[in-house]
């Protein structure tokens, strides 16, 4: 069927619905432009650092000539460790705290501090800026609805700023080199560069503190080994209990036992009635035997339920112990990694930490891209309009009246006649 469709057919459909196509493209493009104008601006700054590790070496020829006894080597694993150290949550916290201290000093000196988040006075804005910032304010309020209704934890302003810096800061090593690329995005002009400057200072302090070892790696390895043994023991006890009792779901088993107990109680009541209504000593003796058997089943079930409750309590204690040991294990593993990094850096002795690219200015937004969004909006609107036109033309294959015959087939209509179903029969 597709091989019978020609360019002429396509153009015929396009010109047939040209008004619809034109209106759809214009509306879609204008809508894209309006949305782009209302989107928050995002500014970007980037800096690069060179980190090299080395050791002092005794080279007689170099010493005699007064040269430096220094050997630098690339260590990708240490570069990766440095990235992990720099990504700690305390670094964004230090950046926000330093920025707030600068703001306090500016207020004390009578100057206007630079805010991390720009809250404009809508009364002072005019025209499009007032509308745009009103839309941004409404969007910020909508984002906080989960905190207002209790779905998410309510954060303080400082916690929100620390989280924003942490999510915006990206630290990536350049493959095959000892270069780290730091980048940061923010919603106010100039701020990414200022924030990245403070990140650089925090990174230097963090890197120097990485040499200070809170404990030897051997100590933490010993503690980690002990915790691993304790975890294996607790997991083994839990598995042994589950295997010994043959119970996978304690709650379901307790529910089943309660239902069985209710059935036995009902059966016991029924047998007591049979014993009262017995007409002969033989019937009474049989009812008495049934009652004794049911009472024995009830006693066994009650004992099993008590044992199950004790098992559930002990299993709960074991699971609590398992969670505590797991948390301690994670903590000691983190300390072990920090100690290992510190010892490795101390063994390297010499570290070169230099800025090879200062934070770039951030006064022009990188997003939203006006012309790119406009072009995409135009292309998508055109595609949607054409698809809708072809789809409508494909479904509308019937001739509804004389006007359709004259327009679609190009034939002259001489007259019309009403259809009578009775005459057709």
Backbone torsions as a table, in degrees:
resi	resn	phi	psi	omega
1	UNK	NA	-40.0	-178.2
2	UNK	-66.5	-29.1	-178.4
3	UNK	-72.0	-12.3	178.3
4	UNK	-93.3	-2.8	179.4
5	UNK	-88.4	126.8	-178.5
6	UNK	-111.1	171.3	176.8
7	UNK	-61.7	-33.0	179.0
8	UNK	-62.7	-40.7	178.0
9	UNK	-63.5	-42.6	-179.5
10	UNK	-63.2	-47.0	179.9
11	UNK	-64.8	-33.0	178.7
12	UNK	-63.0	-42.5	178.5
13	UNK	-66.8	-41.1	-178.9
14	UNK	-62.6	-47.7	-179.4
15	UNK	-70.6	-27.3	178.6
16	UNK	-66.2	-37.9	-179.5
17	UNK	-114.5	36.5	-175.1
18	UNK	-64.1	-34.3	179.4
19	UNK	-65.0	-44.6	179.1
20	UNK	-63.3	-43.4	180.0
21	UNK	-62.6	-44.7	-178.4
22	UNK	-63.9	-44.9	-179.4
23	UNK	-64.0	-42.8	179.9
24	UNK	-62.5	-43.5	-180.0
25	UNK	-64.6	-44.2	-178.8
26	UNK	-65.1	-46.2	-179.5
27	UNK	-63.6	-44.6	179.5
28	UNK	-63.1	-41.6	179.3
29	UNK	-66.7	-44.5	178.5
30	UNK	-63.1	-39.2	178.2
31	UNK	-63.6	-40.5	177.3
32	UNK	-63.3	-41.8	179.3
33	UNK	-63.1	-44.0	-179.2
34	UNK	-63.9	-45.6	179.3
35	UNK	-62.7	-40.6	179.1
36	UNK	-62.8	-40.3	179.5
37	UNK	-66.1	-28.5	-178.3
38	UNK	-89.9	-11.5	-179.3
39	UNK	-67.8	144.5	177.6
40	UNK	-64.2	145.0	178.1
41	UNK	-80.6	142.0	179.1
42	UNK	-122.1	127.7	-178.6
43	UNK	-113.1	151.8	-168.8
44	UNK	-134.9	138.3	174.5
45	UNK	-135.7	149.4	-176.1
46	UNK	-140.9	143.3	176.1
47	UNK	-139.8	156.0	-179.9
48	UNK	-131.2	143.6	-177.5
49	UNK	-130.0	146.2	176.3
50	UNK	-109.3	124.9	179.0
51	UNK	-123.0	123.2	179.2
52	UNK	-130.4	141.9	177.5
53	UNK	-111.7	148.2	179.4
54	UNK	-159.4	179.9	179.1
55	UNK	-137.5	153.3	172.4
56	UNK	-75.3	135.9	179.4
57	UNK	-130.3	143.9	178.2
58	UNK	-93.1	104.6	178.0
59	UNK	-113.7	109.3	-174.4
60	UNK	-54.7	-43.2	-177.1
61	UNK	-65.3	-39.6	179.5
62	UNK	-69.1	-39.2	179.1
63	UNK	-64.6	-41.3	-179.5
64	UNK	-66.3	-33.8	-179.6
65	UNK	-86.3	-0.2	-179.5
66	UNK	77.5	18.6	-179.8
67	UNK	-84.9	169.8	-179.2
68	UNK	-82.1	132.7	176.7
69	UNK	-91.3	78.8	-174.5
70	UNK	-135.4	135.2	178.3
71	UNK	-129.5	117.9	179.4
72	UNK	-104.4	142.1	-178.6
73	UNK	-142.4	148.9	176.2
74	UNK	-80.3	136.0	178.4
75	UNK	-134.0	91.9	-177.5
76	UNK	-59.9	-36.5	-178.2
77	UNK	-66.2	-34.2	178.6
78	UNK	-74.6	-33.3	175.7
79	UNK	-63.7	-40.8	177.2
80	UNK	-64.7	-40.0	177.8
81	UNK	-64.3	-38.8	178.4
82	UNK	-63.0	-39.3	177.5
83	UNK	-61.7	-41.7	179.0
84	UNK	-63.5	-39.7	178.6
85	UNK	-65.5	-41.3	-176.7
86	UNK	-70.4	-23.2	-177.5
87	UNK	-85.4	7.7	178.8
88	UNK	-63.2	153.3	-176.3
89	UNK	-68.0	-22.9	-177.9
90	UNK	-67.6	-25.9	-179.8
91	UNK	-64.6	-52.7	174.7
92	UNK	-58.9	-35.4	177.3
93	UNK	-63.1	-41.8	177.7
94	UNK	-64.9	-38.2	179.8
95	UNK	-63.8	-47.1	-179.8
96	UNK	-64.8	-42.1	179.3
97	UNK	-62.6	-42.8	178.5
98	UNK	-63.8	-39.1	179.3
99	UNK	-65.8	-40.1	178.4
100	UNK	-67.4	-35.9	176.1
101	UNK	-64.2	-40.2	175.9
102	UNK	-61.7	-39.4	178.8
103	UNK	-65.5	-40.6	177.8
104	UNK	-63.7	-41.2	178.5
105	UNK	-64.6	-38.3	178.7
106	UNK	-64.9	-40.2	177.7
107	UNK	-65.3	-40.2	179.3
108	UNK	-63.4	-32.8	179.6
109	UNK	-86.5	1.0	178.9
110	UNK	82.7	9.7	179.3
111	UNK	-93.8	166.4	178.7
112	UNK	-88.0	118.0	-179.2
113	UNK	-71.7	155.3	176.7
114	UNK	-89.1	116.1	-178.8
115	UNK	-78.7	146.2	175.3
116	UNK	-69.6	-33.8	177.0
117	UNK	-121.5	126.3	-175.8
118	UNK	-86.9	116.4	175.9
119	UNK	-112.6	92.2	-177.0
120	UNK	-73.1	153.2	173.8
121	UNK	-82.2	111.2	-175.3
122	UNK	-61.7	-26.3	-179.9
123	UNK	-68.4	-26.0	-179.5
124	UNK	-86.5	-14.3	-179.4
125	UNK	-87.6	155.2	179.8
126	UNK	-134.5	156.4	172.3
127	UNK	63.3	-135.3	-173.6
128	UNK	-67.3	-33.7	-179.7
129	UNK	-60.4	-39.8	179.2
130	UNK	-63.7	-43.6	179.9
131	UNK	-65.1	-44.0	-176.9
132	UNK	-63.7	-46.4	-179.8
133	UNK	-70.3	-26.9	174.4
134	UNK	-66.0	-42.5	177.7
135	UNK	-64.5	-41.2	178.7
136	UNK	-63.5	-40.3	178.8
137	UNK	-63.9	-40.7	177.7
138	UNK	-64.2	-40.9	177.7
139	UNK	-62.6	-40.4	177.6
140	UNK	-64.6	-38.2	179.1
141	UNK	-66.9	-38.6	179.0
142	UNK	-64.5	-38.2	179.5
143	UNK	-63.3	-25.8	-177.7
144	UNK	-91.7	1.2	179.7
145	UNK	-59.6	-43.8	177.5
146	UNK	-57.4	-32.9	176.8
147	UNK	-72.1	-36.1	-178.6
148	UNK	-67.4	-38.7	-176.7
149	UNK	-91.6	1.6	173.5
150	UNK	90.9	6.4	178.3
151	UNK	-70.9	-40.6	177.9
152	UNK	-113.9	157.3	178.5
153	UNK	-65.4	134.2	179.3
154	UNK	-76.1	124.4	-175.8
155	UNK	-102.9	149.2	172.0
156	UNK	-77.1	169.1	-179.3
157	UNK	-63.7	-38.0	179.9
158	UNK	-68.1	-41.8	177.7
159	UNK	-62.5	-36.9	179.1
160	UNK	-67.8	-38.5	178.8
161	UNK	-68.7	-41.1	178.4
162	UNK	-62.1	-43.2	177.7
163	UNK	-63.9	-36.5	178.8
164	UNK	-66.8	-41.9	178.4
165	UNK	-65.5	-41.6	-178.9
166	UNK	-63.3	-41.2	-179.3
167	UNK	-75.3	-26.7	-178.5
168	UNK	-83.5	-27.2	-176.2
169	UNK	-78.8	125.9	177.9
170	UNK	-120.5	129.9	178.9
171	UNK	-124.2	117.4	-176.9
172	UNK	-135.5	132.9	174.6
173	UNK	-77.7	140.9	175.7
174	UNK	-77.2	122.9	-175.9
175	UNK	-56.7	135.0	176.1
176	UNK	79.2	5.1	-179.6
177	UNK	-134.0	176.7	174.2
178	UNK	-102.9	30.6	-176.4
179	UNK	-102.4	134.4	173.8
180	UNK	-108.2	133.1	177.0
181	UNK	-105.5	120.7	176.9
182	UNK	-105.8	129.8	177.1
183	UNK	-135.7	150.1	-177.0
184	UNK	-148.5	136.6	177.2
185	UNK	-116.0	147.1	-179.9
186	UNK	-152.1	165.2	-174.8
187	UNK	-94.8	8.7	179.5
188	UNK	-129.1	142.1	-178.6
189	UNK	-66.8	140.7	177.5
190	UNK	83.9	-27.0	-175.6
191	UNK	-67.2	-38.2	178.2
192	UNK	-56.5	-38.2	179.3
193	UNK	-67.3	-43.7	179.1
194	UNK	-65.1	-42.7	178.9
195	UNK	-63.9	-40.3	-178.7
196	UNK	-68.1	-32.6	173.7
197	UNK	-60.2	-43.1	179.4
198	UNK	-71.5	-32.1	174.8
199	UNK	-62.4	-39.5	178.8
200	UNK	-60.7	-46.3	178.9
201	UNK	-62.3	-43.0	179.4
202	UNK	-65.1	-35.5	179.1
203	UNK	-66.7	-39.9	178.4
204	UNK	-62.2	-45.9	179.0
205	UNK	-63.4	-41.5	-179.7
206	UNK	-64.6	-38.9	-179.2
207	UNK	-67.3	-39.8	178.8
208	UNK	-67.8	-38.5	179.9
209	UNK	-70.3	-18.5	179.1
210	UNK	-66.0	-18.7	178.3
211	UNK	-76.0	-20.1	-178.4
212	UNK	-83.4	117.2	-175.8
213	UNK	-95.0	119.6	177.2
214	UNK	-67.3	-18.5	178.8
215	UNK	-173.6	161.7	-178.9
216	UNK	-72.8	152.9	178.9
217	UNK	-64.2	-32.0	179.5
218	UNK	-63.5	-39.5	178.8
219	UNK	-61.5	-46.8	-178.9
220	UNK	-68.7	-33.2	175.6
221	UNK	-63.0	-38.9	177.9
222	UNK	-64.6	-43.8	179.6
223	UNK	-65.9	-39.8	178.7
224	UNK	-63.1	-40.5	178.5
225	UNK	-63.1	-41.2	178.1
226	UNK	-63.1	-44.0	-179.7
227	UNK	-66.3	-36.6	176.5
228	UNK	-62.5	-40.8	177.0
229	UNK	-63.8	-42.6	179.0
230	UNK	-64.8	-39.3	178.1
231	UNK	-63.8	-42.3	178.2
232	UNK	-63.2	-39.1	-179.5
233	UNK	-64.6	-46.0	-178.6
234	UNK	-66.1	-41.7	177.9
235	UNK	-63.0	-37.1	177.3
236	UNK	-64.9	-40.7	178.3
237	UNK	-64.3	-41.3	179.0
238	UNK	-64.0	-43.4	179.0
239	UNK	-64.3	-39.1	179.3
240	UNK	-64.6	-42.2	178.7
241	UNK	-62.4	-45.5	-179.0
242	UNK	-64.4	-38.2	-179.8
243	UNK	-71.6	-38.7	-178.1
244	UNK	-66.7	-39.2	-176.6
245	UNK	-91.7	-15.7	178.4
246	UNK	64.4	31.1	-177.5
247	UNK	-118.4	127.1	179.0
248	UNK	-96.7	-45.4	-178.5
249	UNK	-116.0	106.6	-176.8
250	UNK	-66.6	-43.2	-177.7
251	UNK	-60.8	-42.8	179.2
252	UNK	-66.0	-38.9	179.1
253	UNK	-65.7	-40.6	177.7
254	UNK	-64.0	-39.2	177.6
255	UNK	-64.4	-41.4	178.4
256	UNK	-63.7	-41.0	179.0
257	UNK	-63.4	-40.1	178.8
258	UNK	-64.6	-40.7	177.6
259	UNK	-64.5	-41.0	178.2
260	UNK	-64.2	-40.4	178.8
261	UNK	-62.8	-41.0	178.5
262	UNK	-63.1	-40.2	178.1
263	UNK	-64.5	-41.7	179.0
264	UNK	-65.3	-39.9	178.0
265	UNK	-62.8	-40.6	178.4
266	UNK	-65.5	-39.5	178.6
267	UNK	-66.9	-38.0	178.5
268	UNK	-62.6	-42.0	178.7
269	UNK	-63.8	-40.5	179.5
270	UNK	-63.4	-40.5	-179.5
271	UNK	-68.3	-36.6	177.7
272	UNK	-62.0	-38.5	176.9
273	UNK	-65.9	-39.2	177.5
274	UNK	-61.6	-39.1	-179.1
275	UNK	-66.4	-36.6	179.3
276	UNK	-68.8	-36.9	-176.6
277	UNK	-89.0	5.5	-178.7
278	UNK	-62.8	137.6	-178.0
279	UNK	-98.9	-10.3	-179.0
280	UNK	-141.3	157.7	177.6
281	UNK	-59.6	-33.1	-179.5
282	UNK	-65.5	-43.9	177.7
283	UNK	-64.1	-36.8	179.8
284	UNK	-66.9	-39.5	179.6
285	UNK	-66.2	-40.6	178.2
286	UNK	-64.2	-40.9	178.0
287	UNK	-64.6	-36.6	179.2
288	UNK	-65.2	-40.8	178.3
289	UNK	-64.3	-42.8	177.0
290	UNK	-60.3	-41.2	-178.8
291	UNK	-64.4	-39.8	179.0
292	UNK	-64.7	-41.0	179.1
293	UNK	-64.4	-42.4	179.3
294	UNK	-65.3	-41.5	178.5
295	UNK	-63.7	-35.5	176.8
296	UNK	-66.2	-40.3	176.6
297	UNK	-63.1	-38.1	178.6
298	UNK	-64.5	-43.2	179.3
299	UNK	-63.1	-42.1	178.4
300	UNK	-63.5	-42.4	-179.7
301	UNK	-65.8	-39.3	178.0
302	UNK	-63.8	-40.3	177.4
303	UNK	-64.6	-40.7	178.6
304	UNK	-64.7	-38.2	178.9
305	UNK	-66.9	-39.9	177.1
306	UNK	-63.6	-42.6	178.5
307	UNK	-64.6	-38.0	178.9
308	UNK	-66.6	-38.6	177.3
309	UNK	-63.6	-41.8	178.0
310	UNK	-64.8	-39.4	178.2
311	UNK	-64.4	-41.6	179.5
312	UNK	-63.8	-39.8	178.7
313	UNK	-65.6	-43.3	-179.6
314	UNK	-67.5	-37.5	178.0
315	UNK	-66.8	-36.1	176.4
316	UNK	-63.9	-41.5	177.0
317	UNK	-63.0	-41.0	179.5
318	UNK	-65.5	-39.9	178.7
319	UNK	-66.8	-37.4	175.5
320	UNK	-63.4	-43.6	177.1
321	UNK	-62.2	-37.0	178.9
322	UNK	-65.1	-41.6	179.1
323	UNK	-65.1	-41.4	179.4
324	UNK	-64.3	-44.8	179.1
325	UNK	-63.8	-37.1	179.2
326	UNK	-64.3	-43.0	178.1
327	UNK	-63.3	-44.0	178.0
328	UNK	-62.7	-38.2	-179.4
329	UNK	-63.5	-44.9	178.7
330	UNK	-62.4	-40.5	-179.8
331	UNK	-63.6	-45.3	-179.3
332	UNK	-68.9	-33.2	176.9
333	UNK	-65.3	-38.5	177.3
334	UNK	-65.2	-44.4	177.7
335	UNK	-63.9	-36.7	178.4
336	UNK	-63.4	-41.3	179.1
337	UNK	-65.5	-41.4	178.4
338	UNK	-63.2	-41.2	178.9
339	UNK	-66.7	-38.7	179.1
340	UNK	-64.6	-42.0	178.1
341	UNK	-63.3	-44.1	-178.4
342	UNK	-63.4	-42.7	179.1
343	UNK	-65.5	-40.0	179.4
344	UNK	-64.9	-39.5	178.3
345	UNK	-69.5	-35.1	178.6
346	UNK	-68.1	-34.8	177.2
347	UNK	-68.6	-31.9	179.1
348	UNK	-68.5	-32.1	173.4
349	UNK	71.6	-46.5	-176.3
350	UNK	-117.8	129.9	179.8
351	UNK	-133.5	131.0	175.6
352	UNK	-104.3	115.1	-178.4
353	UNK	-123.0	97.5	-173.0
354	UNK	-129.5	147.8	178.5
355	UNK	-87.0	118.8	178.7
356	UNK	-102.7	-10.5	174.0
357	UNK	-148.1	113.9	178.7
358	UNK	-64.6	155.9	176.8
359	UNK	-54.7	128.7	-177.0
360	UNK	-74.3	149.9	177.4
361	UNK	-60.6	149.4	-177.3
362	UNK	-132.8	69.2	-180.0
363	UNK	-112.8	-11.1	176.3
364	UNK	-112.8	128.6	-178.2
365	UNK	-68.9	143.9	174.9
366	UNK	-93.8	-18.6	176.4
367	UNK	-143.9	148.4	-4.4
368	UNK	-77.8	152.6	178.9
369	UNK	-91.0	107.2	-170.4
370	UNK	-61.1	-54.3	-174.7
371	UNK	-69.2	-35.1	177.5
372	UNK	-65.3	-46.3	179.3
373	UNK	-64.4	-38.7	179.1
374	UNK	-64.5	-43.1	177.9
375	UNK	-63.2	-42.5	177.9
376	UNK	-64.9	-40.3	178.0
377	UNK	-62.4	-40.9	177.9
378	UNK	-64.0	-46.2	-177.7
379	UNK	-64.7	-43.9	-179.1
380	UNK	-67.1	-41.0	178.6
381	UNK	-62.6	-41.8	178.5
382	UNK	-63.8	-42.7	179.5
383	UNK	-63.7	-44.3	179.4
384	UNK	-63.4	-42.0	-179.7
385	UNK	-63.4	-44.0	179.9
386	UNK	-65.5	-43.7	178.9
387	UNK	-62.1	-42.0	178.8
388	UNK	-64.3	-39.9	179.9
389	UNK	-65.2	-45.7	179.2
390	UNK	-65.0	-39.8	-179.3
391	UNK	-65.2	-43.5	179.8
392	UNK	-65.5	-41.8	-179.3
393	UNK	-67.6	-32.4	179.0
394	UNK	-69.6	-39.1	-179.2
395	UNK	-77.8	-32.8	-177.0
396	UNK	-88.6	75.3	-177.1
397	UNK	-102.3	-2.2	-178.3
398	UNK	-93.0	155.6	176.1
399	UNK	-99.0	115.6	-172.3
400	UNK	-84.5	-27.2	-176.7
401	UNK	-168.2	-175.6	-179.7
402	UNK	-57.9	-37.4	-179.5
403	UNK	-62.8	-37.7	178.5
404	UNK	-66.7	-39.1	179.0
405	UNK	-64.5	-44.1	-179.0
406	UNK	-66.1	-39.4	-176.0
407	UNK	-79.8	-45.9	-172.9
408	UNK	-82.6	-41.2	-176.1
409	UNK	-96.7	-13.6	-179.9
410	UNK	69.5	27.1	-178.4
411	UNK	-108.7	148.6	179.9
412	UNK	-84.5	132.4	-179.9
413	UNK	-95.6	118.7	-178.3
414	UNK	-83.0	-30.4	-179.5
415	UNK	-176.4	171.3	-179.0
416	UNK	-129.0	155.3	-179.4
417	UNK	-140.9	134.4	179.5
418	UNK	-75.8	150.5	-177.4
419	UNK	-97.3	129.4	178.5
420	UNK	-114.5	112.8	-178.8
421	UNK	-60.8	-30.5	-178.4
422	UNK	-66.2	-38.0	178.6
423	UNK	-70.2	-29.5	-179.7
424	UNK	-67.6	-28.2	179.7
425	UNK	-77.6	NA	NA
